[in-house]
Amino acid sequence: MQSQGDDARGDEADRIGKVHHMTVISSSSQFNRRALLGAGIGGAGLLATGCSIFDSGSGGGGGGGGDEEGPAITIARTSDIDSLDPHYVNSSMYILPASMMEGLLMQDESGSDVVPALAESWDVSEDELTYTFHLRQANWSNGDPVTAEDAIWSFQRLLSPTGAGSGYTTGASRYLPSAQIKGAADYQSGALDSWDDVGISAPDESTVVIELDDPNPDLLLNMTHYSMSVLHPATVDAEPQNWTLPENWVGNGPYVLTNWVPNSTLEMEKNPEYWDADNVQVQRITVQLAGELTTQTLSFRNGELDVIGVTGETLQTDPDLEESTVRVDGYSTFYLQSMWGGHEAIKDQRVRRAISMAIDREAMTATNAGIVAAGSLIPDSVPGWSEELLVPFDPDGARALLEEAGVLDDLPGLRIQSGYEEPILAIMREGLIDVLGIDVTIDVLEEG
């Protein structure tokens, strides 16, 4: 029997507002300095932060209200937020986690373990197929108590079959099948009609039980995904199309939504009903949406913004920003995912491995500040990680694998699809052409 509880939270006395998977940095003596942004691999997150954003009354465009109101900060994003519904694939992943909604668990700061959220403790059966979560006393922002039935209702909504099916495209269900919850994928696809056959139940108002088809060592981390956020059933039922509007918002996170203008501004304020409200130290957060990086940089210099994201290229052309920049390794990941394009070759593991071995990651990242050659989807912060997981750059080995697969002299062209222009794509294309001698095209498509 394994058990986990609040002792895993660690020192959370300096807990502050989190938005866009990030914990805001403090440079004031009353706060401990903490990492900004979240977990991932491949690229580094580079953010410029104002030197006194946590001083009372400070806070760029967010304004300050003195000691009574507490600090306020203004953050800038270069893209918009098109939805705040965590159950469907959309851009809510950039704003919701650890800000306005909360699930049973949250990731710890390393991204390799979990800490309690709505669940203050949990037990795992000896066969590792049953997880029992014990909920803390917590309220919704309107004062209603959070119950286990709220969680069950939310998970059933997440898994309800939709017209978009289970494909990972905009509007599809955001459930992660890798969680291996008993009957979940079948219920989502419509193969199961009865919710009673799904391994999610609530024996009482403060207990949630999740059963698995097979042991899954990643289940607890899966539970931290923003799609597993718990929603307020009465609000969603009353306003199924408009429950995410500020005037209808009822959440359970450290902040509540107060204003949202697409392509312009999103604002949130501290939620006094939040179970850990005493440790939420930032009173208000304003997020400016869909702005140009050059304009944001100028606004940052003028003291109108407290936090902006910057690229390595920006720092190369504007070295004065270096002293205000915090680098977070592993913030984002560039990766290739194989897709069925009509040719049998891509189904062969040796071919996919050869393509990976033909990519010179070091060359791709040499001229890109802030980007590192990862070589693995598993970050080195995960316990048990070793360099054996890395895919080496091995042109001879790549060609040998293609020869073994019988396609070295007859390899079809490779088309790489991307949702946006990215300089490293051209570098990768030239490298693959040089190593494998094949036709490689880059196809930039609109999102969705």
VENNOR-V38563 format. One record per backbone hydrogen bond with DSSP energy under -1.0 kcal/mol. NH is the residue of the N-H (numbers start at 1). CO is the residue of the C=O. E is the energy in kcal/mol with one decimal. If there is no record, write none. Layout:
# VENNOR-V38563
nh:NH co:CO e:E
nh:NH co:CO e:E
This chain:
# VENNOR-V38563
nh:2 co:124 e:-1.5
nh:4 co:122 e:-2.2
nh:8 co:5 e:-2.1
nh:9 co:6 e:-1.5
nh:12 co:10 e:-1.2
nh:15 co:12 e:-1.9
nh:19 co:22 e:-1.6
nh:24 co:17 e:-1.4
nh:31 co:28 e:-1.7
nh:43 co:332 e:-3.2
nh:44 co:370 e:-3.6
nh:45 co:328 e:-3.2
nh:47 co:326 e:-2.2
nh:48 co:308 e:-2.1
nh:49 co:324 e:-2.6
nh:50 co:306 e:-2.4
nh:55 co:52 e:-1.8
nh:58 co:55 e:-2.3
nh:61 co:304 e:-2.1
nh:62 co:59 e:-1.0
nh:63 co:59 e:-1.7
nh:63 co:60 e:-1.2
nh:70 co:66 e:-1.8
nh:72 co:58 e:-1.3
nh:73 co:284 e:-2.2
nh:75 co:286 e:-3.4
nh:76 co:307 e:-2.0
nh:77 co:288 e:-3.1
nh:89 co:172 e:-2.6
nh:94 co:91 e:-1.9
nh:95 co:92 e:-1.8
nh:96 co:92 e:-2.6
nh:99 co:96 e:-2.3
nh:101 co:96 e:-1.1
nh:106 co:115 e:-2.3
nh:108 co:113 e:-2.7
nh:111 co:108 e:-1.1
nh:115 co:106 e:-3.0
nh:117 co:104 e:-1.7
nh:118 co:103 e:-2.0
nh:119 co:104 e:-2.0
nh:120 co:134 e:-2.0
nh:121 co:134 e:-1.2
nh:122 co:4 e:-2.1
nh:123 co:132 e:-2.3
nh:124 co:2 e:-2.1
nh:125 co:130 e:-2.5
nh:128 co:125 e:-1.7
nh:131 co:210 e:-2.9
nh:132 co:123 e:-2.6
nh:133 co:208 e:-3.4
nh:134 co:121 e:-2.8
nh:135 co:206 e:-2.8
nh:136 co:118 e:-2.8
nh:140 co:144 e:-3.7
nh:141 co:251 e:-2.5
nh:143 co:140 e:-2.3
nh:146 co:138 e:-3.1
nh:148 co:205 e:-2.3
nh:151 co:147 e:-1.2
nh:152 co:148 e:-2.3
nh:153 co:149 e:-2.8
nh:154 co:150 e:-2.1
nh:155 co:151 e:-2.6
nh:156 co:152 e:-2.3
nh:157 co:153 e:-2.1
nh:158 co:154 e:-2.3
nh:159 co:155 e:-1.9
nh:165 co:162 e:-1.5
nh:169 co:167 e:-2.0
nh:171 co:89 e:-2.1
nh:172 co:169 e:-2.6
nh:173 co:165 e:-1.3
nh:174 co:87 e:-2.2
nh:179 co:176 e:-2.4
nh:180 co:177 e:-1.9
nh:182 co:211 e:-2.8
nh:184 co:181 e:-2.0
nh:187 co:183 e:-2.4
nh:188 co:184 e:-2.5
nh:189 co:185 e:-1.9
nh:191 co:186 e:-1.6
nh:192 co:186 e:-1.5
nh:197 co:194 e:-1.4
nh:198 co:195 e:-2.0
nh:199 co:182 e:-3.2
nh:200 co:198 e:-1.8
nh:201 co:209 e:-2.4
nh:207 co:204 e:-1.3
nh:208 co:133 e:-2.3
nh:209 co:201 e:-3.0
nh:210 co:131 e:-2.7
nh:211 co:199 e:-3.0
nh:212 co:129 e:-2.7
nh:213 co:180 e:-2.1
nh:219 co:216 e:-2.0
nh:222 co:218 e:-2.9
nh:223 co:219 e:-1.9
nh:224 co:221 e:-1.4
nh:225 co:222 e:-1.5
nh:228 co:225 e:-2.3
nh:229 co:226 e:-1.6
nh:230 co:102 e:-1.7
nh:236 co:232 e:-2.0
nh:237 co:233 e:-2.7
nh:238 co:234 e:-1.9
nh:239 co:235 e:-2.4
nh:243 co:239 e:-1.5
nh:245 co:242 e:-1.7
nh:248 co:245 e:-1.7
nh:249 co:245 e:-1.0
nh:253 co:100 e:-1.4
nh:255 co:99 e:-2.2
nh:256 co:269 e:-2.7
nh:258 co:267 e:-2.5
nh:259 co:267 e:-1.5
nh:261 co:265 e:-3.5
nh:264 co:261 e:-1.8
nh:265 co:261 e:-1.6
nh:266 co:287 e:-2.2
nh:267 co:259 e:-3.2
nh:268 co:285 e:-2.3
nh:269 co:256 e:-2.1
nh:270 co:283 e:-2.5
nh:271 co:254 e:-2.8
nh:274 co:271 e:-1.7
nh:277 co:274 e:-1.9
nh:279 co:276 e:-1.8
nh:280 co:277 e:-1.6
nh:283 co:71 e:-2.6
nh:284 co:71 e:-1.1
nh:285 co:268 e:-2.5
nh:286 co:73 e:-2.5
nh:287 co:266 e:-3.4
nh:288 co:75 e:-3.2
nh:289 co:264 e:-2.5
nh:290 co:79 e:-1.6
nh:291 co:77 e:-2.0
nh:296 co:292 e:-2.6
nh:297 co:293 e:-2.7
nh:298 co:294 e:-1.8
nh:299 co:295 e:-2.4
nh:300 co:296 e:-2.6
nh:301 co:297 e:-2.1
nh:302 co:298 e:-1.6
nh:303 co:300 e:-1.5
nh:304 co:299 e:-2.8
nh:306 co:74 e:-2.2
nh:307 co:74 e:-1.7
nh:308 co:48 e:-1.8
nh:310 co:46 e:-3.4
nh:315 co:311 e:-1.8
nh:316 co:312 e:-1.9
nh:317 co:313 e:-1.5
nh:318 co:314 e:-1.2
nh:321 co:318 e:-2.0
nh:322 co:319 e:-1.7
nh:324 co:321 e:-1.6
nh:325 co:322 e:-1.4
nh:326 co:47 e:-3.0
nh:328 co:45 e:-2.9
nh:331 co:43 e:-1.6
nh:332 co:43 e:-1.1
nh:347 co:344 e:-1.6
nh:348 co:345 e:-1.8
nh:352 co:348 e:-1.9
nh:353 co:349 e:-2.5
nh:354 co:350 e:-2.1
nh:355 co:351 e:-2.3
nh:356 co:352 e:-1.9
nh:357 co:353 e:-2.5
nh:358 co:354 e:-1.3
nh:359 co:356 e:-1.2
nh:361 co:359 e:-1.3
nh:364 co:360 e:-1.8
nh:365 co:361 e:-1.7
nh:368 co:365 e:-1.4
nh:371 co:368 e:-1.9
nh:372 co:42 e:-2.3
nh:382 co:379 e:-1.9
nh:385 co:382 e:-2.0
nh:389 co:386 e:-1.9
nh:390 co:387 e:-1.4
nh:391 co:375 e:-1.8
nh:394 co:357 e:-2.1
nh:398 co:394 e:-2.5
nh:399 co:395 e:-2.4
nh:400 co:396 e:-2.1
nh:401 co:397 e:-2.0
nh:402 co:398 e:-2.0
nh:403 co:399 e:-2.2
nh:404 co:400 e:-2.4
nh:405 co:401 e:-2.0
nh:407 co:402 e:-2.4
nh:414 co:439 e:-3.2
nh:416 co:441 e:-2.8
nh:418 co:443 e:-2.1
nh:425 co:422 e:-2.1
nh:427 co:423 e:-1.3
nh:428 co:424 e:-2.5
nh:429 co:425 e:-2.5
nh:430 co:426 e:-2.2
nh:431 co:427 e:-2.1
nh:432 co:428 e:-2.5
nh:433 co:429 e:-2.1
nh:434 co:430 e:-2.2
nh:435 co:431 e:-2.4
nh:436 co:432 e:-2.6
nh:437 co:433 e:-1.6
nh:441 co:414 e:-2.3
nh:443 co:416 e:-3.1
nh:445 co:418 e:-3.2
